[in-house]
Amino acid sequence: MGVAPFRVLKETTHFLDRRLTDLRYNEYAHQACVPQTLEEWADRRDWVIRRMRTACGLLPEPQRPDLNTTVWDAFEHEGCRISKVRFESRPGFIVTGSLYTSVTQSEPAPAILCPHGHWPKGRLHHDDTGSIPLRCLALAKLGFVVFSYDMIGYNDSGQVQHRWSQELQRHGALYGITPFGLQTWNSIRAIDFLESRSDVDATRIGCTGASGGGSQTWNLALLDERVKVIAPVCMLSCHFQGGCACEEAPLLRLGDLTTFDMLSSIAPRPCFVTSVTDDWTNLNPAYEVPALKAIYALHGAEDCVGGVHFRDKHNYNKRTREHVSAWLVRWLMDQPDTSDRIEEPKLTPPDCQRMRFARNGGSPDAKATKRTLATLCRQETAHFDELPQNKAALNRFRKHYAEIYAEIIGVDPSPPDVAVRVTYTTRQIGNCTFSGRLVSRRGLGDLIPAYEVVPDKISARGTTLVLGAHGKNSLFDEKGVPGPRLARLLAQGQRLMLPDLLGQGDGEWMPERTATLDKIPNGYAFNSSLLALRIQDILTVTALLRQSGNGPISLCAEGINARLALLALPFMGRIASADLCLEGTRDTELDWQGECFHPGILRAGALRTAFALAAPTPIALSKTPSALRNWAQAVYAAIGKPERLRLRTRSS
């Protein structure tokens, strides 16, 4: 790594960059955000929906191919007709479930979607704590068309496991493929299925589920306004956000987004919340429900929030079902005088094996999951192999990916208030003064050690931001003498800024003193990756240089930090030039392992999209993989500025 001429952060420093210590997790006790005006509520709702779409891989929403629906093998039970259903939510990805209708139904009826949650037997589960078949039968006998579908990996959903290994989660996350996203899209397509049926009144669709099914209920309603009424059971809590990967996804909870935000964002649609004393919904009557009602009051819709609270354990039992049924009848069947509870008739569950697609069918294994995941990942990124052929094609690409890229990287392009502390050591090296600086955004606790380099005689305007492969120290040889790249820059007589990005140089030891996100359940759902934090450091230092008013800014970077610098370029605004040595970059998934892991980076197009969005910034490249170099050349040719991309034959 080399020996620095001096340290900015002393070896005896005991404080850490707060971004490494202020970590969030699924049992963090969040405060419910209650906007004070409809305008504030609308702004937050839009932000919540954007985060949801980003985390689901639905920004922008994909095309909806034909469902290729099959409904078959119906049988009658308790005055209802139960049919098997399968359809494709995306090409080759199958959704499986059971459709319940009353044998006496003659007109289009309101419909209820019933996500089952984490009951051991999924949509077929039946005991006194919670019975999905009895819930569906009772609702069908009340006149609803009811669809109960398998969560991924349950019962007849046999292509991917419900719970993936950490290795498979990380692999899928790079491409934006997650259990959360797959399950949410299945739910949206389940509404498409209901809407396609002649026996369904598509203007009257509701959704109810318990626990993980409660999460699915508000996830679906948040993204799909065709869901008019919901009843999430035993799930709402500001101090527990859901622990399964089908309820959480990388990038979802950044900015302290909570389940309360999701639920409150569906206002003023009618919502019935049930809770109990013996799970994480224990504080609903005193905390979450009053806060929810305050938001509905902004809409003049206080009566659209209902609920019950029982002294009981986690459940969706008969007593709870009776209250939920009354709520659904009231709002979806336009019966405002319905009592608070509709007594459920004595029912017997249907034969579970009769409802299975394949009797005694097994669950998918890790090999099946890996095969399916590989197919989904290829579908997600295949188009990045096609070079932009002209300006129109490039503009279409930019229009499609600009928002995706910004949301997935998730940084503040222009932090408004950056402080620099000027009390650190200075040292003369050759004809330049190296001064220690510690850069921070006010009130955020970040720490960016840097050398500000000022020539004794400034012969060129502007400042070059220089990123060594592993921080500022790596720009010097083992004796502390400037290496070839730094020496060349010093000879140009321009100001330089040499920062350490988070976890490099003076702060190299910091990540070892804190918990890694891989060891925190759903850590990347609640916290930014190291890659994102390092890109933010580049932008923070860039903002500081702009505030200094010393003229145009240039960028020079090598190694891993050249990769980060290229990702930062679309956010940097106008700069004079960038000189990037991409030594070590392979232009494969391997580039985004370890310290460069970032969820969704390959779905966003990674370095290819960075080139497309950064052009026409003048860029000099060296040691660039051929396919990536060809992409960059195609981008600059498409905008008619091929001369602004220079390909160096050496790195210094």
C-alpha positions in Angstrom: 0.0 0.0 0.0 2.9 2.3 0.4 3.8 4.8 3.2 1.9 8.0 3.4 3.9 11.2 4.0 1.7 11.7 7.1 -1.6 10.7 8.5 -4.7 12.8 8.6 -6.6 10.5 11.0 -4.1 9.7 13.8 -3.5 6.1 14.6 -4.8 6.7 18.1 -8.2 7.9 16.8 -11.1 6.1 18.6 -14.1 7.5 16.7 -15.6 5.9 13.7 -17.4 7.1 10.6 -21.0 7.1 11.9 -22.2 5.4 8.7 -20.6 2.2 9.9 -22.2 2.4 13.3 -25.7 3.8 12.8 -27.0 0.5 11.3 -30.7 -0.4 11.0 -32.2 -3.9 11.1 -35.7 -5.5 11.0 -36.3 -5.2 14.8 -35.1 -1.6 15.1 -37.8 0.5 16.9 -38.8 3.1 14.2 -40.9 6.1 14.8 -44.1 6.3 12.8 -43.8 9.2 10.3 -47.2 11.1 10.3 -47.2 13.9 7.7 -49.0 17.0 8.7 -50.5 17.9 5.4 -51.8 16.1 2.3 -48.9 17.6 0.3 -46.4 16.1 2.8 -48.2 12.8 2.6 -48.3 12.7 -1.2 -44.5 13.4 -1.3 -43.7 10.6 1.1 -46.1 8.2 -0.6 -44.4 8.8 -3.9 -41.0 8.2 -2.3 -42.3 5.0 -0.7 -43.7 3.7 -4.0 -40.4 4.6 -5.8 -38.4 2.6 -3.2 -40.8 -0.3 -3.5 -40.5 -0.4 -7.2 -36.8 -0.2 -7.1 -36.5 -3.0 -4.5 -39.0 -5.2 -6.5 -37.1 -4.7 -9.8 -40.3 -3.0 -11.1 -38.7 0.4 -12.0 -39.9 0.8 -14.7 -42.6 -1.9 -14.6 -41.9 -4.8 -17.0 -44.2 -5.8 -19.8 -47.0 -8.1 -18.9 -47.0 -11.0 -21.4 -50.0 -13.2 -21.8 -50.8 -15.2 -18.6 -51.3 -18.5 -20.4 -53.9 -19.3 -17.8 -55.2 -22.8 -17.1 -58.1 -23.4 -14.8 -59.0 -27.1 -14.4 -60.1 -30.1 -12.2 -62.9 -28.3 -10.4 -64.8 -30.1 -7.6 -67.6 -29.0 -5.2 -67.2 -28.7 -1.5 -69.5 -26.9 1.1 -71.5 -25.3 -1.6 -68.4 -23.9 -3.3 -66.5 -24.9 -6.5 -62.7 -25.2 -6.0 -60.5 -25.2 -9.1 -56.8 -25.6 -9.7 -55.2 -22.5 -11.4 -51.8 -21.9 -13.0 -50.5 -19.0 -15.0 -47.2 -17.4 -16.0 -46.4 -14.2 -14.1 -43.3 -13.7 -16.4 -42.2 -16.0 -19.3 -41.7 -19.5 -17.9 -42.3 -18.5 -14.3 -45.4 -20.2 -12.9 -48.0 -19.1 -10.3 -50.1 -21.9 -8.8 -53.2 -21.7 -6.6 -56.8 -22.5 -5.9 -59.9 -20.6 -7.0 -63.1 -20.7 -4.8 -66.5 -19.6 -6.2 -70.0 -20.1 -4.9 -72.0 -22.7 -6.9 -74.9 -20.2 -6.8 -73.1 -17.3 -8.2 -74.7 -16.0 -11.4 -73.4 -12.4 -11.8 -69.9 -10.8 -11.7 -68.9 -10.7 -8.1 -66.3 -8.8 -6.0 -63.0 -10.8 -5.6 -60.6 -11.4 -2.7 -57.0 -12.3 -3.1 -55.7 -14.4 -0.2 -51.9 -14.6 0.2 -51.2 -17.2 2.8 -48.1 -16.1 4.7 -45.7 -18.5 6.4 -48.1 -21.1 7.6 -46.3 -24.6 7.4 -48.6 -25.9 4.7 -49.1 -22.6 2.8 -52.4 -22.2 1.1 -53.5 -25.6 2.3 -52.8 -25.0 6.0 -55.6 -25.7 8.4 -55.6 -25.6 12.2 -57.4 -23.6 14.9 -54.7 -20.9 14.7 -55.3 -20.2 11.0 -57.0 -22.0 8.2 -56.6 -20.7 4.7 -59.1 -23.1 3.1 -61.8 -22.2 5.7 -61.1 -18.5 5.1 -61.6 -18.9 1.4 -64.7 -21.1 1.7 -66.3 -18.6 4.1 -65.6 -15.7 1.8 -66.9 -17.6 -1.2 -70.1 -18.5 0.6 -70.6 -14.7 1.3 -70.5 -14.2 -2.5 -66.8 -13.4 -3.2 -64.6 -14.9 -5.9 -61.6 -16.0 -3.9 -58.1 -16.8 -5.2 -55.5 -18.3 -2.8 -52.1 -18.7 -4.4 -48.8 -20.3 -3.4 -46.0 -18.1 -2.2 -42.8 -19.1 -4.1 -41.5 -22.4 -2.9 -44.7 -23.6 -1.3 -46.8 -26.5 -2.4 -47.1 -26.5 -6.2 -44.8 -23.5 -6.7 -41.8 -25.7 -7.6 -39.2 -23.6 -9.4 -37.4 -21.8 -6.6 -37.1 -22.3 -2.9 -38.8 -19.9 -0.5 -35.7 -19.3 1.5 -32.5 -19.0 -0.5 -28.9 -19.6 0.7 -26.9 -16.4 1.2 -24.9 -17.3 -1.9 -28.0 -17.4 -4.0 -29.4 -14.3 -2.4 -26.3 -12.3 -3.2 -26.2 -13.6 -6.7 -29.8 -12.8 -7.5 -29.6 -9.4 -5.7 -26.9 -8.2 -8.1 -29.5 -8.5 -10.9 -32.4 -7.2 -8.8 -33.9 -10.7 -8.6 -35.1 -11.5 -5.1 -37.8 -13.5 -3.3 -39.5 -10.2 -2.5 -39.6 -9.0 -6.1 -40.8 -12.4 -7.5 -43.5 -12.7 -4.9 -44.8 -9.1 -5.3 -44.9 -9.5 -9.1 -46.8 -12.8 -8.7 -49.3 -10.9 -6.6 -49.7 -8.1 -9.2 -50.3 -10.7 -11.9 -52.8 -12.5 -9.7 -54.9 -9.4 -9.9 -54.5 -9.6 -13.7 -55.8 -13.1 -13.5 -58.9 -12.1 -11.4 -59.5 -9.1 -13.7 -59.5 -11.3 -16.7 -62.4 -13.5 -15.5 -66.0 -12.8 -16.6 -67.3 -13.8 -13.1 -65.3 -11.1 -11.4 -66.3 -7.4 -11.0 -62.8 -5.9 -11.5 -63.8 -2.7 -9.8 -64.3 -4.5 -6.4 -61.1 -6.4 -5.5 -59.8 -6.8 -2.0 -56.9 -8.6 -0.3 -56.3 -10.1 3.1 -53.5 -12.2 4.6 -51.8 -12.8 7.9 -48.2 -12.3 9.0 -46.1 -12.6 5.8 -49.5 -12.6 4.0 -50.2 -9.3 5.7 -46.9 -7.9 4.3 -47.9 -9.1 0.8 -51.3 -7.5 1.3 -50.0 -4.0 1.7 -47.1 -4.5 -0.7 -49.7 -5.3 -3.4 -52.1 -2.5 -2.5 -49.3 0.0 -2.5 -48.2 -0.9 -6.0 -51.6 -1.7 -7.5 -54.6 0.6 -7.0 -56.9 -2.0 -8.4 -56.9 -3.4 -4.8 -59.7 -1.3 -3.2 -59.9 -2.7 0.3 -57.3 -4.6 2.5 -57.2 -6.4 5.8 -53.6 -7.2 6.9 -53.7 -9.5 9.9 -51.1 -9.6 12.7 -48.4 -7.8 10.9 -48.3 -4.0 11.3 -45.6 -2.8 13.6 -43.1 0.0 13.8 -40.7 -2.1 15.8 -40.7 -5.2 13.6 -40.5 -5.0 9.8 -40.8 -8.6 8.8 -37.9 -11.1 8.8 -38.3 -13.2 5.6 -36.6 -12.3 2.3 -40.1 -12.4 0.8 -40.9 -9.3 3.0 -37.6 -7.5 2.7 -35.3 -6.8 -0.2 -32.0 -5.0 -0.6 -32.6 -1.2 -1.0 -36.2 -1.4 0.3 -35.8 0.2 3.7 -33.2 2.9 2.9 -34.2 6.2 4.4 -35.9 4.5 7.4 -38.9 3.4 5.3 -41.2 1.2 7.5 -44.2 -1.1 7.1 -46.2 1.8 8.6 -45.1 4.0 5.6 -46.3 1.3 3.2 -49.7 0.9 4.8 -50.3 4.6 5.3 -49.4 5.3 1.7 -52.6 3.4 0.5 -54.9 6.0 2.2 -57.7 6.7 1.9 -58.6 3.1 0.7 -60.4 1.2 3.5 -58.0 -0.8 5.7 -58.7 -3.1 8.6 -55.9 -3.9 11.0 -56.0 -6.8 13.4 -53.5 -7.2 16.2 -52.8 -9.3 19.3 -51.1 -9.0 22.7 -48.5 -11.8 22.1 -46.7 -10.8 19.0 -45.0 -7.7 17.5 -48.4 -6.1 16.8 -48.9 -5.7 20.6 -48.8 -1.8 20.5 -51.1 -1.3 17.6 -54.1 0.2 19.6 -51.8 2.7 21.4 -49.4 3.6 18.6 -49.7 2.5 15.0 -53.5 2.6 14.6 -53.9 6.2 16.1 -51.0 7.3 13.8 -52.7 5.6 10.8 -56.0 7.3 11.7 -54.3 10.7 11.8 -53.2 10.2 8.2 -56.6 9.1 7.1 -58.0 12.2 8.8 -56.0 14.3 6.3 -58.2 12.7 3.7 -61.4 13.1 5.7 -61.6 9.3 5.7 -61.3 8.3 9.4 -64.1 5.7 9.0 -62.0 3.9 6.4 -59.7 2.6 9.2 -60.9 -0.3 11.3 -59.5 -3.0 13.4 -59.7 -5.4 16.4 -57.2 -6.2 19.1 -57.3 -9.5 21.0 -55.5 -11.0 24.0 -54.1 -13.8 21.9 -51.1 -15.3 20.1 -50.1 -14.8 16.5 -53.1 -16.0 14.4 -55.7 -15.7 11.7 -58.3 -17.7 13.6 -62.1 -18.0 13.3 -62.8 -15.0 15.5 -60.5 -12.8 13.4 -61.9 -14.1 10.2 -65.4 -13.1 11.2 -64.4 -9.5 11.8 -62.4 -9.4 8.5 -65.3 -10.8 6.6 -67.6 -8.1 7.9 -65.2 -5.4 6.8 -64.8 -6.8 3.3 -68.6 -7.2 2.9 -69.2 -3.6 4.2 -66.8 -2.0 1.7 -66.8 -4.4 -1.4 -70.5 -5.2 -1.3 -71.7 -1.7 -0.4 -73.4 -2.7 2.8 -72.4 0.1 5.2 -74.8 -1.2 7.9 -73.0 -4.6 8.2 -72.3 -5.5 11.8 -68.7 -5.6 13.1 -68.7 -9.4 12.9 -70.3 -12.0 10.5 -70.6 -15.4 12.2 -68.8 -18.1 10.1 -70.9 -21.2 9.5 -69.5 -24.6 10.6 -67.3 -25.7 7.7 -65.0 -28.6 7.0 -61.8 -28.2 5.1 -61.5 -29.8 1.7 -59.1 -32.7 1.0 -55.7 -31.1 0.7 -54.4 -33.8 -1.6 -57.4 -33.2 -3.9 -56.2 -29.6 -4.2 -52.6 -30.4 -5.0 -51.4 -30.4 -8.6 -49.2 -33.4 -8.1 -50.0 -35.6 -5.1 -47.1 -35.8 -2.7 -45.2 -33.4 -4.8 -41.8 -32.3 -3.3 -40.4 -28.8 -2.7 -37.8 -27.3 -5.0 -34.2 -27.7 -4.0 -31.2 -25.5 -4.2 -30.2 -26.9 -7.7 -33.6 -26.0 -9.1 -33.5 -22.6 -7.5 -30.0 -22.0 -9.0 -31.2 -23.0 -12.5 -34.3 -20.8 -12.4 -32.3 -17.9 -11.0 -29.7 -18.2 -13.7 -32.5 -18.0 -16.4 -34.1 -14.9 -14.7 -30.7 -13.1 -14.4 -30.0 -13.7 -18.1 -33.4 -12.3 -19.0 -32.7 -9.2 -16.9 -29.3 -8.3 -18.5 -29.3 -9.8 -22.0 -30.0 -6.4 -23.7 -26.7 -5.0 -22.3 -24.9 -7.1 -25.0 -26.4 -5.0 -27.7 -24.3 -1.9 -28.5 -26.2 1.4 -29.1 -26.2 1.9 -32.8 -27.1 5.5 -33.1 -28.2 8.6 -31.1 -31.8 7.6 -31.0 -31.0 4.2 -29.6 -28.7 5.7 -27.0 -31.4 8.3 -26.0 -33.9 5.4 -25.5 -31.4 3.6 -23.4 -30.8 6.7 -21.3 -34.5 7.4 -20.8 -35.1 3.9 -19.7 -32.1 3.6 -17.3 -31.4 7.1 -15.8 -34.0 6.8 -13.0 -33.2 3.1 -12.4 -29.5 3.9 -12.1 -30.0 6.8 -9.7 -32.4 4.9 -7.5 -30.2 1.7 -7.3 -27.0 3.6 -6.6 -28.8 5.8 -4.1 -26.5 8.7 -3.4 -26.9 12.5 -2.8 -25.3 14.0 -6.0 -24.9 17.5 -4.5 -24.6 17.6 -0.7 -25.3 21.2 0.2 -23.1 21.8 3.3 -19.7 20.2 3.3 -17.2 21.1 6.0 -13.4 20.8 5.9 -11.2 20.9 9.0 -7.9 22.7 8.3 -5.9 22.1 11.5 -4.0 19.1 10.3 -0.3 18.7 9.5 1.2 20.1 6.3 4.3 18.9 4.5 6.4 20.1 1.6 7.0 17.5 -1.1 9.0 18.9 -4.0 7.4 22.1 -5.1 4.0 21.3 -3.6 2.5 21.7 -0.1 0.5 18.7 1.1 -2.1 19.7 3.7 -4.2 17.3 5.8 -7.9 17.7 5.5 -10.9 15.9 7.1 -14.0 16.3 5.0 -17.5 15.8 6.3 -21.1 16.6 5.5 -22.5 18.5 8.4 -24.6 16.5 10.9 -24.0 13.1 9.3 -20.8 12.0 11.0 -18.9 10.9 7.9 -15.1 11.1 7.8 -13.1 11.5 4.6 -9.3 12.0 5.2 -7.6 13.8 2.3 -4.5 15.6 1.2 -5.0 18.9 -0.4 -2.0 19.5 -2.7 -1.1 23.1 -3.8 1.9 23.8 -6.0 4.2 26.6 -5.0 3.5 28.1 -8.4 0.1 27.3 -9.8 0.3 27.0 -13.6 -3.1 25.4 -14.4 -6.6 26.3 -13.4 -8.9 24.0 -11.6 -8.4 20.9 -9.3 -8.0 17.3 -10.1 -9.6 14.7 -7.8 -7.2 11.8 -7.6 -8.2 8.4 -6.3 -5.5 5.9 -5.8 -6.3 2.2 -6.2 -6.6 1.7 -2.4 -6.7 5.3 -1.2 -4.2 8.2 -1.1 -1.4 6.1 0.3 -1.3 3.9 -2.8 -0.2 6.9 -4.9 3.2 6.8 -3.2 5.9 4.1 -3.4 7.2 2.2 -0.3 9.5 5.1 0.6 6.8 7.7 0.5 7.9 9.1 -2.9 5.1 10.0 -5.3 4.5 7.2 -7.8 4.5 7.8 -11.6 0.8 8.8 -11.9 1.0 11.2 -9.0 4.3 12.6 -10.2 2.8 13.3 -13.6 -0.1 15.2 -12.1 2.2 17.2 -9.7 4.3 18.3 -12.7 1.2 19.9 -14.3 1.1 22.6 -11.7 -2.5 22.2 -10.7 -4.3 21.8 -7.4 -5.0 18.2 -6.4 -7.2 16.6 -3.9 -6.3 13.0 -2.7 -9.0 11.5 -0.5 -9.4 8.1 1.2 -12.8 6.6 0.5 -14.5 4.9 3.4 -12.5 2.0 4.7 -9.3 3.0 2.8 -6.1 4.6 3.9 -6.2 6.2 7.3 -9.6 4.6 7.9 -8.8 1.2 6.6 -9.3 -0.4 10.0 -12.8 1.0 10.5 -14.9 -1.7 8.8 -13.2 -4.3 10.9 -14.5 -2.7 14.1 -18.2 -2.8 13.0 -20.8 -5.4 12.0 -20.8 -6.3 8.3 -24.1 -6.1 6.5 -23.7 -9.8 5.5 -24.0 -10.7 9.2 -27.2 -8.6 9.8 -30.4 -10.3 8.6 -31.6 -8.4 5.6 -28.8 -5.9 6.2 -28.8 -4.5 2.7 -32.6 -3.8 3.0 -31.9 -1.3 5.7 -28.4 0.0 5.1 -26.3 1.3 2.2 -23.5 -0.9 0.8 -19.9 0.0 1.1 -19.8 0.7 -2.6 -22.6 3.3 -2.3 -21.0 5.0 0.6 -17.7 5.2 -1.3 -19.4 6.7 -4.3 -21.0 9.2 -1.9 -17.5 10.1 -0.7 -16.5 10.9 -4.2 -19.5 13.2 -4.7 -19.0 14.8 -1.3 -15.4 15.8 -2.1 -16.6 17.0 -5.6 -19.1 19.2 -3.9 -16.4 20.6 -1.6 -14.2 21.4 -4.7 -17.1 23.2 -6.3 -17.7 25.2 -3.2 -14.1 26.3 -3.2 -14.5 28.0 -6.5 -11.1 27.1 -7.8 -12.2 26.4 -11.4 -12.9 23.3 -13.4 -12.7 19.8 -11.8 -11.0 16.8 -13.3 -10.9 13.2 -12.2 -8.1 10.7 -12.1 -8.6 7.2 -10.7 -7.1 3.7 -10.8 -8.0 0.1 -9.9 -11.2 -0.5 -7.9 -11.6 3.2 -7.3 -11.6 3.9 -11.1 -14.6 1.6 -11.2 -16.3 3.7 -8.4 -15.3 6.9 -10.1 -16.9 5.8 -13.4 -20.1 4.9 -11.5 -20.0 8.4 -9.8 -19.5 10.2 -13.1 -23.3 10.5 -14.0 -23.9 12.2 -10.7 -20.9 14.6 -10.8 -22.3 17.2 -13.2 -20.0 18.8 -15.7 -16.4 18.1 -15.2 -13.4 18.9 -17.4 -12.2 15.3 -17.9 -11.8 11.9 -16.4 -8.7 9.6 -16.6 -9.5 6.1 -15.6 -7.2 3.1 -15.3 -9.5 0.1 -15.0 -6.8 -2.4 -14.2 -8.4 -5.4 -12.5 -11.8 -4.9 -14.0 -13.1 -8.0 -15.7 -16.5 -6.8 -16.9 -18.2 -9.8 -15.3 -20.2 -10.5 -12.2 -16.9 -11.1 -10.4 -16.3 -7.3 -10.4 -19.2 -6.9 -7.9 -18.2 -9.3 -5.3 -16.5 -8.5 -1.9 -16.1 -4.8 -1.2 -17.8 -3.9 -4.5 -21.0 -5.8 -3.9 -24.1 -3.7 -4.4 -27.7 -4.9 -4.9 -29.1 -4.3 -8.3 -25.9 -3.0 -9.8 -26.1 -5.4 -12.8 -29.8 -4.7 -13.3 -28.8 -1.0 -13.5 -26.2 -1.8 -16.2 -23.2 -1.0 -14.0 -20.3 0.5 -16.0 -22.2 0.3 -19.3 -24.9 2.6 -18.0 -22.3 4.8 -16.4 -20.7 5.4 -19.8 -24.1 6.0 -21.4 -25.1 8.6 -18.8 -21.7 10.3 -18.4 -21.1 11.0 -22.1 -20.0 13.4 -23.5 -17.6 13.9 -20.6 -14.1 13.6 -22.0 -12.7 10.3 -20.8 -9.3 8.6 -21.2 -9.3 4.9 -20.6 -6.6 2.4 -20.0 -6.5 -1.3 -19.2 -10.2 -1.7 -20.1 -11.8 -5.1 -21.0 -12.5 -5.3 -24.7 -16.3 -5.7 -24.4 -16.6 -2.7 -22.1 -14.3 -0.7 -24.3 -16.4 -1.5 -27.3 -19.5 -0.4 -25.5 -17.9 2.9 -24.5 -16.8 3.5 -28.1 -20.3 2.8 -29.4 -21.7 5.3 -26.9 -19.4 8.1 -27.9 -19.9 7.3 -31.6 -23.6 7.4 -31.1 -23.5 11.0 -29.8 -21.2 12.0 -32.5 -18.3 12.7 -30.2 -15.8 9.8 -30.7 -12.9 12.1 -30.1 -13.9 12.6 -26.4 -13.1 9.0 -25.6 -9.4 8.3 -25.7 -7.9 4.8 -25.2 -4.5 4.8 -23.6 -2.0 2.0 -24.2 -0.5 2.5 -20.7 -1.9 3.3 -17.3 0.2 6.1 -16.0 
